[in-house]
Every structure is written in C-alpha cells, then in structure tokens.
Amino acid sequence: MTTGSPPDRFEIARLEKLEKIQSLGHDPWGQRFDNHEGISSVRERCPAESGVDGDTVRVAGRIRGRRKAGKLRFIDLQDQTGRIQLLFSRGDMTEPQWELVSALDDGDLIGADGPLRLTNTGEKSIFVKELTVLCKSLTQPPEKFHGLKDEEILIRQRYLDLIYTDGVLERMLKRSTIIDSIRQTLRTNRFHEVETPVLHAVAGGAAARPFVTHHNAMDMELYLRIALELHLKRLMVGGIERVYEIGRVFRNEGVDATHNPEFTMIEIYQAYGDYETMMDLTEQIVVNALKAIGNSLIIPWGEAGDQIDLTPPWPRRKYADLFREHAGCDMSDAAAVEAVATKFGIETAGVHPDVIINEVFEKTVEDHLSGPVFVIDYPASICPLTKRKQSDPSIAERFELYIRGMELANAYTELNDPRLQEELFRTQLAGLAAEDSMAKMDHDFVKALKVGMPPAGGLGIGIDRLVMLLTNSHAIKDVIFFPLTRHEDQVPVEKKTGKEKTAQQEG
C-alpha cells in the first residue's frame, strides 16, 4: 500500500473491493498456486474448432483488460510468456465465485482453471470454472490516466514499464536468454566460470575513474572494480587455462546512450591463444546468441528498415589503414595529425602523440564503422596490457569490434612479460591524477606475472551493448533493468509534470 500520502479515489475504490474479497472468504494477497502453465504453451493446445472443449488448464497472471457482455465477463490475462482471454459465464460458476469476479480490477493477479476453447469469433480462450485471487492491486494502471510515456517514470518505476509498455518484458527476458547462451557457448569450449572480488585494493585493468569506498574494520581505502582483468589473469597463472567471469563493473563517469556508471561485462581468457583466437570466439558468441533468441543472422536496426548482416567471417581492418582513409593523413605524419586534431578541437599540448592519434581516430573513423568489423593492430603505447607484434613493437596485438559505430568488444594478445608490464605501468602512472585508475602500481599482479602466465588471448564484451544490438535497442537504459537516475528530489521542478506527480502518488 502507498504510504506518505492519503489514498486517492481510485485506491479507495480498490480498498472497498479488497474488503469484498475478504468478506467472500478469500485472501486478497493470495497463497501458493501450484501446477500452473505458461500462457504461451497453453495457447498452443487450444482446439482449432470453435465450441469444442480442449484440455482443462491452470494459468496465473495479471489482468490487462476487462469487458462485459450480458451475463458474460471477459478478462485479458498476461504472464511473462504471453496473453490469453478468460471467459466467465454466470451459468457456469457458483454465486460466490461470480461475486468474486465483480471484485476484480485491472492490474490484479489471479489464477484461473478451466477448459480451453476457441470462441465463435476465433479467440483462444479459457472458459473459467474456478477463480483464485493471488494479489489485489491497489494502484490504478497508468494508461487509465495518461499513458506511460514519461521516461523519468519509466526508469524510476521500471515495474510499471515491464507491465504496461509492450515489448519491454520480452526484451528484458531476451537479455537473460542471451547471457545463458554465452555461458553455453563457453561451456562447450571448456571455459570455467569464476567469481572475483568487486572490492579492489588497487583500481586496475582499464583506464577509468573508480568509485572509492572505505572499509571501516580494516581502515583501508577500496575501489569498486573498473574491470575484471587482473584477477582473472592471476587465475591463469594459477593454472585455470580457460576462464571467464560475467560481472558488474563500476566507472565513475557520465551517462549517455551507451554508458551507465554500473554495467555488465564478460571477460574471457584462453591460455595458448591470441587475439585472433578471440576474434573467432567473438563471432561464435554473437551468432549463438542470435540463434538463442530466434533471430536470423540479418537483424533489423533502427526504424527505417536498416539491417545488419552478422554472417561470419567479419572483416578485419587495420587501425592505421582506417586512420589514413578517414582522417586523411598517415599516423606517422605528426604535423598532419596535429592539424586534424586542431580542426576537431582536440587538445595537443603536452599530450602523447599516440593519445592524439587515438582521439583523432575516435572523431574521424568510429562513425564510419557500420560493421561488423574488427579494428586490429593499435598503437602500442595506448595498450599497456597488450603484447606487441614481433615484427613491429610499435603495434599492439589488439582488436575492437565495432557495429554501427558502437564499440562492442575489446581484446588483446595478453602481455605476459613481467618486466615490460612493470615498465609500462610506470610509464602510464606518470602524471596521472590521484583519483584516476592505475594511479597506484598493482605490485601483486606484477609478482603473479613473474611466476609465469601462459601466452593467452583475452576478450571483454559489454553485455548491455550486445543486448542493445541484438534487440534493436538504441539506449543502454532500455536494456538495464534499473539504470542509474538522479534522486527524485534532484529532478528539476519544470520536469515534474502533472503526469509525473500523479504517477508518484500512485507509486
């Protein structure tokens, strides 16, 4: 029940019906309800001929619509698998059961038992013989007022979004299917799933600003992890040759269409592999995930009929070649690179040349990467955890996967030379602000490398972005159950429309 404000007239009306349910001898909050089936599987068994009783079935779900026609009552019932019509006939029910039907509202959770039948109008239906109240809803569905359109409400009250916005629940359930498919692909390839610490003494494995916390009992500063990498590599040193983790990582950075401060990543490491091994594995993961959610390898993108063909093998393009093609100069031409950087307002004074090159790459190249395309062979100086090419130490064996200009995966041939790793850490630390990641040397990781880590390929995939791609979603908040929002009292007054205020009272 809503607290902190008096009930509105809609809630008062529902409370009166709750009392009626109790007076009829029923628990308005429901009890255990065993042996019910998913609505989608029930629909498949409905007789094809109208007027013929099929199997007697038991279903449970939420009321999404009610209608009257003389001595008949119709209810649209929805569960996580689908929707079906319930038909109540006064002549088929006891008087107390018929009275119970009159105490129902949109949004209530109920159970129903009865035979399947196709109506004369061709509607698959359950002719209910017994009704069970499973939970009385005291809140009026939002569409009764204004429709559920305000994005602030959708994010803050995601449960309303899942119930009342078509397609949202289906998309979120596909997320679970995609993650399960990834696990199945990796099991097939003999990988072991592990769990590593979320609290780190040293923030490492990526260049990002961490969230800082404090452990009172041990009186020590800790960081919410910004990556999974360094602990997984320690496990490779310890003898787990194929290892992965799916977990939350945290970066104290901005929010936009493809970034949330808390997000889900998978990192995968395979001993005796390299970045080309990881390219093959990436294709396999994505293709299998598509199949798991019932998609073909050619998927829709956007609302204009655009499509993405994910049929492997995917092109592999060198970073330097793409730079030359879209920036209009060679990476080795410092003056030309600086001129392009200046044109785009990129700061160059006191900045390492390869950092400038990468910022120019982001400005000039990424939007052209419609993909899928593996961008390979990055400047080594911006890849401190990556093995260098034997033929050219200035180039790192790294790839990033781009699809429609969005980076989806990042992978390396992993650096396992402890002396070079320590040297690169020290170079990277120079001049970093204290609040940045890697502002402290992870000495234990270097110590682990000295024990000996096998040559390996490593891969990181942003799960949220992958789900965005495979479900044709264009904002990360659409594929995260509860994306980060400001506190409600931080929302500007002008954004709090009457619609939002109504929803707040209802919630």
Secondary structure, DSSP 8 states (H G I E B T S, - for coil): ---SS---HHHHHHHHHHHHHHHTT--TT-----S---HHHHHHTS-SSBT----EEEEEEEEEEEEEETTEEEEEEEETTEEEEEEEEGGGS-HHHHHHHTT--TT-EEEEEEEEEE-TTS-EEEE-SEEEEEE---S--GGGTT-S--HHHHHHTHHHHHHHSTTHHHHHHHHHHHHHHHHHHHHHTT-EE----SEESS--SSSS---EEEETTTTEEEEE-S-SHHHHHHHHHTT-SEEEEEEEEE-----BTTB-SEEEEEEEEEET--HHHHHHHHHHHHHHHHHHTT--SEEEETTTTEEEE--SS--EEEHHHHHHHHHSS-TT-HHHHHHHHHHTT---TT--HHHHHHHHHHHHTGGG--SSEEEEEEEGGG-TTB-EETTEEEEEEEEEEEETTEEEEEEEEB---HHHHHHHHHHHHTT--TTSTTSS--HHHHHHHHH----EEEEEEEHHHHHHHHTT--SGGGTSSS-----GGGS-GGG--HHHHHHHHH-
